[in-house]
Amino acid sequence: MRIVDVKVHLIKRPAAPPFRWRTGLPGSEPAGISGILRLITDEGIEGIATTNRGKILDDIVERRLRDELIGQNPLQKEWLWHRIWEIDRIEELPIYLLGMVDIALWDLTGKVAGLPLYQLLGGYRHTIPAYASTVTFASIEEYLDVADQCLALGYPAIKLHAWGDARKDAELCLALRKHVGATIPLMYDGSAGFDLPDAIYLGHALTEASYLWYEEPMREFSITAYKQLSAAVRVPLLVAETSDGAHMNTADFITSGCATFVRTSAGLKGGVTGAMRIAHLADAFQMRAEVHGGGLVHQHLCMAISNTTYYESLVLTNPVVREPAVDEHGLVHAPTAPGIGTESLWGTRTWEDDALRL
């Protein structure tokens, strides 16, 4: 089997429903151009991956990736993963595109094998609980209302994205713990909004409120700063979400002693191959590798990785609408289509139908 063509289809994407992240970060996606990457083989089987950054994907494929991929055996995923890293040395690929080819290759391999991706990766479970991962709301009172709705919809745990103000966020975190009681797992994500002094201040509040983890309070360029934070607070740190270098950079976070949890994902860590490397690395240190973000690829990773505990389900609106992948008991179930199953989300539509919208 050989790759005989590499295509990118550009699709107009409407603006997402409006929501906010913390102060200083852009919120919901404006209208734009998405992209579908197709790796087409001489046996008629193809692998698919998608991104919201279609024009950037198209440029990288045209200049670097098409000639690299045509003629290659798509089952040689490890070889091709290293080739993409070689290209990254020249291109400094956007972190969200680093794993695009790898995702498409794993999709293709699953179709060849006739297996869902998670079973191809070994398989560990068939269901996993989802936590409600909030966007940023206007007031403490609104957050408490959203939390009540999430629990009523079956979510067993809640993660906060808040305002990026250490004092206000600390007040919110304490108020939510008091509101839901001692037994509901709570997490907090700083979205890299703080410097070290404010991160320490907020970390003390999270310790007091027994939060399960404290995620990305600072930009992840300084492991020294994270070591100082870890020494100052007792709340467990979840680190290495957006840092370049996949398992290599994650290893430095772990060996520094500042990590209790690490992040893994296909989107930010070099595809499925990178995500699994991080999961196995963390497992060697008896750490959890929590899967970052939702969607089909990450549903598969949650089913395949033994040392992950939750699926991240974004709560974008008030009133709360539960993600379709999450059932009334707060559980996500293993996908069943061969490969990743992206086509199953399109129903009777195909990528050609959407591509005609350009």
N, C-alpha and C positions, 0 to 999 in steps of 0.2 A: 504494500500500500504506500502511495506517495501523495503528497500535497501537490495538486496541479493548479490551484488558483487561490488567491487571497483577495477577498472583496470586502469593502466597507460601504455600507448603505447608510446614507445620512437621512435623518427623519426630523421633521419639525416637531418640537416638543412644546406643548402649552405651558404657561406658567403654573407652578404648583400652588395649591391653596396657601394663603399667607400664614406664616408663623414666624416667631422670633427665636434666635439663640441669645446668648448673653450679649451685653453691651460691647460693641466693638466688632462683632462678627456679623457677616451677612446672614440674612434669614433664609426664607424659602427660595427655591430656585426660580429665577425669572424664565420667561420663554426662551428657548434656545434650540440647538441642534444636537440630537442624540445620534449615536452610531451603533450599528450592528456589525460586528466582525464575523466573517464566515471563512473558515478554512475548509476548502473543498478538495476531496480526494478522488483518485482515479477509480475508486470503487463506488462512488456515488454517496458515500457517507460524509457528513460534514459536521464540524464543531462550531458552536456559536458562543459569543460573549458580547455583552452590551455595556455601553457607557453613556453618561450624560454629556461627555465631552467629545462629540462626534468629529468636529473639525480638527481637533488636535490629534485624535486617533488617525484620521484620514491622512494627515501630513506625515505622521511617523511611519505608517504603512507604506505610503508612496516612496518616501526617501530611504527607508532603512529595512523594513520588515519583509516586504513582499519578496524581494530577490533572495533574502536569507532563508525564507520558508519554502518556496517552491522547489520541488524535488526531494524534500526531506520526508523521512518516515515519521508520521505523526505519533506513532507509539513510542518514539524515542524522546519521551518528555523530559527526562533528566538532561540529556544532551542539549535540547532546545532551551531549557530553562537556563543553562549556563551560557548559551549563545546570547540570550536576551540580556544577561548581566554584562557580557562583554560589550554589547551595543550601548548599554547604560553608561559605560565608562566614557563614551564619546557624547552621548545625547543628554545625559542626566534626565532620563525619562521621568515625566510626572509620576508621582508615587501611585496615583490611581490608575495609571496605564501599565505599570511595570508587570502586572500579572495577567493582562488581557489575553495574550497568546496562550499562556499556561491554562487559563480557565477554559478557553475554547478547545485546547488539546485534551483536557480531561473530559469535557463534554463528549468529544468525538470518541475517546477511548471507551467511555461508558456505553455508547451506542454500539460500538463494535462488540463489546462483551455482552450486551443485552442486560446490563445491570445499572441500577441507580448509582450515582456517584458515591454515596456514603458506603454502599456495600463494596464497591470497588476499592475503597480506601481501607476496608477491613470490617467496618461496621461495629458499633458498640451498643447502641440503644435504638429504640423505635419511637420514643417520645421524650420530650424534655420540657420543663416548665419555662414559661416566658415571663420576663419582667417588663413592666410598663416603664418605658424610657421617655420622660416628658420633654417637651420643648419648654420655652420660657413663658410663664404666664405673668399676669399683671401684679398680683398681690399674694400674700400668704393665704388669705381667705380663699382665693381662687385655687391655689395649689391644694389646699385641704379638700375642697369640693372635688377637684379632679382626682385626688387620691381615693376618695370615697367611691367615685364612679368606677375607677380601675379595679378596686377590690370587689365591687358588686358584679363586675363583668368577669370575674374569675382570676384576674392576675394575682399571683401569690406574693409578688415583690415589686418594689417601685424604686426607680432611679431618677434623681433630680438633675436636670440642667437648669441653672438659675441665672441670676443677674450678673454675676462676675464682680460683686461687691462683697468683700469678705465678711463685713459686719452684718449686712442684710442677709446674706446667704447662711451665715451661722444661725441667725434668728429663725430663718425658715426651717433649717434642718432640725433644730431643737423642737420647734412647734410641730413639725410633722411627726417626729417620734412620739411626742406627748399625745398627738391626735390618734395615731393608729395603734398605740400600745407597744409593748416590748417584744412581741413575737413576730411581727412582720419584718422580713428582711428589707433594709433600706440601703441604697447606695447613692453616692454623689459624684457627679462629673463636672470638673472645673473648666473643661474645654480650654485649658492652658491660659486661664485668665489672670493668674496671680504672679507676683514675685515671691521670693522666699519668705519674707516676714508675714505677708498676708496669708500665704499658704500654711504657715505654722499656726497662725491665729485660728483659721478655719478648721485645721486639723484637730485642734484641741476640742472644738465643739463637736466634731464628728466622733471623736473618741468618747466624749461624755454621752452622746446619744447612741452609742454602740452601732455605728454604721458598718455594714459588711465590708465596703471598700471605699477608697478615696482615689478617684480616677483623674489622671492628667491635670493636676492643679497648675503646673507650669509647663512652658514649652520644653520639649524633651531634647534640648541640645546640650544641657549640662547635667551629666550624671552626678557630678560633685554636689550640685544643688539638691538633687534628690537624695543623696546620702545624708546631707544635713537635715533635710525634712524628715527622713526616716528616723534619724536619731532623736528628733525633737518631739515626735508624736507617736501615739500607739495605734492609731487606726491603720489597718492594712492598706498599703499603696498598690494600686493597679497601674502599671506603667508600660511604656514602649508601644503606644498605640500608633503614633504618627511619625515615629523616628525612622529614617532611612536605614537600609541595611538588613532588613528581615531578621533572620536568626542570628546573624553576626552581631548586630547592634543589641538585640535582645539579650544575648549572652553577656554583654558588658553590664547591662542593668542588673542581671541576676547575680553575677559574681561580685558586683559592688556591694551587695547586701541590702539594697534599698527596696527590692521587689518582694512582695508577697504573692501578688497575682501579676501575670503579664497578659497583654492583649495579643490576639492573633486574628487574622482575617485574610480572605483572598484579595480584597480590594486594596489593601495598603501594605501587604507583606509579600508581594511577588506571586500572587495566584494561589492555587490549591497546594502546589508543591511547597511554597514558602510558608503557608499557614501550617501545614503538617510538620514541617521542620521545627517550627517554634513550639508546637504542641508537644512534640517528643522531647525537645530540649527542656521544656519546663517540667515535664514528667520525670526526667532524670534527676531533677532537683526537688522532687515531691511538691511542685507548685502547680497551681491551676493556670490554664491558658484559656481565658474567657474570650469567646468569639465576639468580635465587634461588628455591630450592624446587622440588619435584617436581610431578607431576600432569599431566593432559592439556594444560591450557592452556600450561604451561611447556614441554612437549614440542614443541608447535607453535612457541612463541617460539624455542626452540633451533634449530629447522629454518629459521626465517625470518631470524634475526639473524646477519649475517656475522661480526661481531666478538665472538662468544661462543665459548667453547672446550669447555665441559663441560655436562653435565646433572647436577644434584644429586640423588643417590639416597640417601635416609636408610637407615641401618643401625640398627635399633631394638632388636635382640636379640643375645644370645650364647647358643646358636649363631646364626651369621649366616644370614639368609634373604635371598637376592637379590630385589630388587624385580621383579615380573613384567615390567615394561616393559624391563628390561635383559637382554640375551641373554648367552650363555656367553662371548662375547668382550668383554663390558663395553660393548656398544653399545646405544643406543636408536634405534629406527627411526621414521620419520615416520608419524603417524597417517593413516588413509585415509578415514575417514568424513567426509561433508560437515559444515562448521562445525567445532565443537570435538569432537563425538562423545561427549559425556557419556553419552548413552543407550546407547552400545555397551558401557559398563561394567555396565549393569543386567541384561544377559542377557534372560531372558524376563520379568523383573520390570519394573514401571513405577513412576513416582513415585506413582501411585495406590496400588499395593500397599504401599509404605513409609508413605504418609500414613495408611493405615488403622491403623497401629500406635499412633497417638496416642490 
